[in-house]
Amino acid sequence: MLLRRHPAVPAARPPALLAEGAGPVVNGARLEVRGVSHAFALEKRALPVLEDIDFTAEPGEFVALLGPSGCGKSTLLRLVAGLEPPTEGRLLVDGREITGTDPSRTIMFQDPTLFPWRTVRGNAQIGPEARGTLRADAGRIDDALSLVGLSAFAEALPHQLSGGMAQRASLARALVNQPRVLMLDEPLGKLDSLTRLAMQRELVALWEREGFTALLVTHDVEEALLLADRVLVLSDRPARIRADIRVEQQRPRRRDHPGLVARREEILGLLGLAEAT
């Protein structure tokens, strides 16, 4: 089996199913964000975006970042991905400082960003091609397409896919790299409501099966509560962590669960939107 399918077993949720005779297996990495601040240079002045962000995501944990538009959530993902260094602070994966990009840390964006001239398989194999491991990873590519339900569309071009299928193709491309940290930058934001609900379920199933550490950026309070173990509520720019809320309900979760409803009210209050309910 080329893609490991062991579920993560963080303490915050009930024990996952394991192979017979196997002990708990966690495939995700431990992510530490230590006193991270960041600013952009704008017209010869500094524009603060993040201020003293400090948290740890344990191996296999699913953490959602929730906050106002433009507060710096996506910037934080870029720093974790190693696309640029923070102005201040440190980011570590399994105790090692992040100094650049690495295929074990992969971002999935709101737009699928598929190459239109490549087939679904061609897009999924971009990582192995870049590493010169295409022949060795051929089975892993097939496995990733199977995991996201696109085996029958392996030779389809992006314009032949629905929005949800295009996002599945983007997810397969990420899974081929066997990420230990998967960053999700509003990947479901442009989907219609029914497709979004289906993709939410599929994303949780893949996370439980693969055991990666997940860091999700979203503006949707319900989505954060349905998917994540923890929700970090950020302030306006420059973003600070206003609250670190643990979601205790077992999966699969229901939107009308009293515990989730209470958490939703709490988060909306923190965002200054309590009267909207």
Secondary structure, DSSP 8 states (H G I E B T S, - for coil): --S-------TTS------TT------S--EEEEEEEEEEEETTEEEEEEEEEEEEE-TT-EEEEE-STTSSHHHHHHHHHTSS--SEEEEEETTEE--S--TTEEEE-SS----TTS-HHHHHTHHHHHHT-TTTTHHHHHHHHHHTT-GGGTT--GGGS-HHHHHHHHHHHHHHT--SEEEEESTTTTS-HHHHHHHHHHHHHHHHHH--EEEEEES-HHHHHHH-SEEEEE-SSSB-EEEEEE----SS--TT-HHHHHHHHHHHHHTT-GGG-
